Every structure is written in C-alpha cells, then in structure tokens.
Amino acid sequence: MTELKTKEQFIELRAGNISYDKLSKQIGVSKPTLMKWAKELATDIANLRTLNEEALLEKYKIGKLHKLELWAEQLQAVREELKSRGYKEVSTERLVDMLERYSSLLDKEQEPLWLKDEPVLTNEIPMLPFEQQDKWQP
C-alpha cells in the first residue's frame, strides 16, 4: 500500500477515535510515525470527525433543523387543538385579558417602520431641498 493510501486510511480510522496501538497493528506503521501524522493531518482528521458527527445527528434527526421542524409541528398541533375548542370554559376576566393582549400584539405589528438616519444616495448625487428646485439638473 502506498504512503498516501496508508495516510488516508489513518485519517479515517483516527477520525473514528481508534487508538494508536490498534492503528499501528492494523496499518503496520509505528506509533511515533502515527503521532507525527496526527499532527500533520490534524485538520483533515478534525474535518472528518465533524462530518461523521453531522451524519450521526442527521441519522437520528437531532440536528437544529430537525428540532425546528419538530417544534413547528408541535406548535401547529397546539394551534389546531385550540381552534377546535371553544372559549366557554374560559372566564370573562380571562377573555378580556386575552383580548387586550392580542390587540396589543396586533397594534405592535402594524406600527410603521421609520428610518432614523437619512438615506444615503449612491453615485454622489447631491440632495437638494425642495426649495432649491431651480438648481435641480436632469
């Protein structure tokens, strides 16, 4: 086996956290050489470990995207359940509180966005006040 192939095998096995003893016996390279390779190939080993971890997370669906999807599904289920229920069991006082809360949330969503700084014009076009329109040029 060529040294390049041996190093590739070393990277794969070391990324799998195989000990230097086992690696030495399996690929027939001394431990001092393996330790030297580990320093030289540390980035490759770390990258392969990361890829392996990501594959494992994906396999068991515990990655961030999967969590978000699960939470979104749960949120939708809660919304559907709430929609199917009536508000007959809810006290008048609680209904009034809910009305105020949702009204406030809707009001906040409808507030216009205002720019705090004047917009910056590109291409160095001077910005003249409306009163100086006689100086405007096409």
C-alpha positions as CSV (number, residue, x, y, z in Angstrom):
1,M,0.0,0.0,0.0
2,T,1.4,3.5,-0.9
3,E,2.0,6.0,1.9
4,L,-0.8,8.2,0.5
5,K,-3.3,5.4,0.8
6,T,-2.0,4.5,4.2
7,K,-2.4,8.1,5.4
8,E,-5.9,8.2,4.0
9,Q,-6.7,5.0,6.0
10,F,-5.1,6.6,9.0
11,I,-7.3,9.7,8.8
12,E,-10.4,7.6,8.5
13,L,-9.5,5.4,11.5
14,R,-8.2,8.2,13.6
15,A,-11.3,10.2,13.0
16,G,-13.2,7.2,14.4
17,N,-11.1,7.6,17.6
18,I,-9.1,4.3,17.1
19,S,-6.2,4.2,19.5
20,Y,-2.6,4.4,18.2
21,D,-1.9,0.8,19.4
22,K,-4.8,-0.5,17.3
23,L,-3.8,1.7,14.4
24,S,-0.2,0.6,14.5
25,K,-1.2,-3.1,14.4
26,Q,-3.9,-2.6,11.7
27,I,-2.0,-0.5,9.2
28,G,1.6,-1.6,10.1
29,V,3.0,1.8,11.0
30,S,4.9,2.6,14.2
31,K,3.3,4.7,16.9
32,P,5.8,7.6,16.7
33,T,5.1,7.9,12.9
34,L,1.3,7.8,13.6
35,M,1.7,10.6,16.2
36,K,3.7,12.6,13.7
37,W,1.0,12.1,11.1
38,A,-1.7,13.1,13.6
39,K,0.0,16.5,14.0
40,E,0.4,16.9,10.2
41,L,-3.1,15.8,9.4
42,A,-4.9,17.2,12.4
43,T,-7.2,19.4,10.2
44,D,-8.2,16.5,8.0
45,I,-8.9,14.3,11.0
46,A,-11.0,17.1,12.7
47,N,-13.0,17.7,9.5
48,L,-13.8,14.0,9.0
49,R,-14.8,13.8,12.7
50,T,-17.2,16.7,12.1
51,L,-18.6,15.1,9.0
52,N,-19.2,11.9,10.9
53,E,-20.9,13.7,13.8
54,E,-23.2,15.6,11.4
55,A,-24.1,12.3,9.7
56,L,-24.9,10.8,13.0
57,L,-27.1,13.8,14.0
58,E,-28.8,13.6,10.7
59,K,-29.4,9.9,11.0
60,Y,-31.1,10.3,14.4
61,K,-32.7,13.6,13.4
62,I,-31.3,15.6,16.3
63,G,-29.9,18.4,14.3
64,K,-31.1,22.0,14.6
65,L,-33.3,22.0,11.5
66,H,-35.0,18.8,12.7
67,K,-35.6,20.4,16.1
68,L,-37.1,23.4,14.5
69,E,-39.3,21.2,12.3
70,L,-40.5,19.3,15.3
71,W,-41.3,22.4,17.3
72,A,-43.2,23.9,14.4
73,E,-45.2,20.7,14.1
74,Q,-46.0,20.8,17.8
75,L,-46.9,24.5,17.6
76,Q,-49.3,23.7,14.7
77,A,-50.9,20.9,16.7
78,V,-51.4,23.2,19.7
79,R,-53.0,25.8,17.4
80,E,-55.3,23.2,15.8
81,E,-56.3,22.0,19.3
82,L,-57.0,25.5,20.5
83,K,-59.0,26.2,17.4
84,S,-61.2,23.1,17.9
85,R,-62.0,24.1,21.5
86,G,-64.5,26.8,22.4
87,Y,-63.9,29.5,24.9
88,K,-66.9,28.6,27.0
89,E,-64.7,27.3,29.8
90,V,-62.6,30.5,29.9
91,S,-63.7,33.1,32.4
92,T,-64.9,36.5,31.2
93,E,-62.0,38.1,33.0
94,R,-59.5,35.9,31.2
95,L,-61.2,36.5,27.8
96,V,-60.9,40.3,28.4
97,D,-57.2,39.8,29.2
98,M,-56.7,37.8,26.1
99,L,-58.5,40.4,24.0
100,E,-56.2,43.2,25.4
101,R,-53.1,41.1,24.8
102,Y,-53.9,40.1,21.2
103,S,-55.0,43.7,20.4
104,S,-51.7,45.0,21.8
105,L,-49.7,42.4,19.7
106,L,-51.6,43.4,16.6
107,D,-51.0,47.1,17.2
108,K,-47.3,46.5,17.5
109,E,-47.2,44.5,14.3
110,Q,-49.0,47.4,12.4
111,E,-46.6,50.1,13.6
112,P,-44.8,51.6,10.6
113,L,-41.0,51.3,10.4
114,W,-39.3,54.7,10.3
115,L,-35.7,55.2,9.2
116,K,-33.7,57.1,11.8
117,D,-31.0,58.2,9.5
118,E,-31.4,60.0,6.2
119,P,-30.9,57.6,3.3
120,V,-27.5,57.7,1.7
121,L,-27.6,58.3,-2.1
122,T,-25.3,56.4,-4.3
123,N,-23.2,57.8,-7.2
124,E,-22.6,61.0,-5.3
125,I,-25.8,62.7,-6.4
126,P,-26.3,65.8,-4.3
127,M,-29.5,66.0,-2.4
128,L,-31.1,69.5,-2.7
129,P,-34.0,70.7,-0.6
130,F,-37.3,71.2,-2.4
131,E,-37.0,75.0,-2.1
132,Q,-33.9,74.9,-4.3
133,Q,-35.6,73.3,-7.2
134,D,-34.3,75.9,-9.6
135,K,-30.8,74.3,-9.1
136,W,-32.0,70.8,-9.9
137,Q,-30.5,69.3,-13.0
138,P,-31.7,66.3,-15.0
